[in-house]
Amino acid sequence: MQSALDLAVAAAGEGRARRIVGIRLRLGEFAGVDVDALRFAFEALRPGTMAESAYLDIESVPAGRDAGCIELTAVEVEDS
């Protein structure tokens, strides 16, 4: 989760955003990631960052194509 949060903060910073409102991830069924653990990590890591009050939206990808993916798909920001 740390790397996804780092990517989101970097993307938001490039656009000179004031804060991150939301982060969207695609998570494949076979990515080997526990969704509850991912949400817990997000809650633990976001304080003190641009994403401090952001939501986390996780799209589950069923078995088949991209079933092993973990991908940052969108960062919703509030401009300064």
ABEGO torsion letter per residue (X at the ends): XAAAAAAAAAAAAAAGBABBABBBBBBBAAAGBBAAAAAAAAAAAABGBAAAABBBBBBBBBBEBGAABBBBABBBBBBX
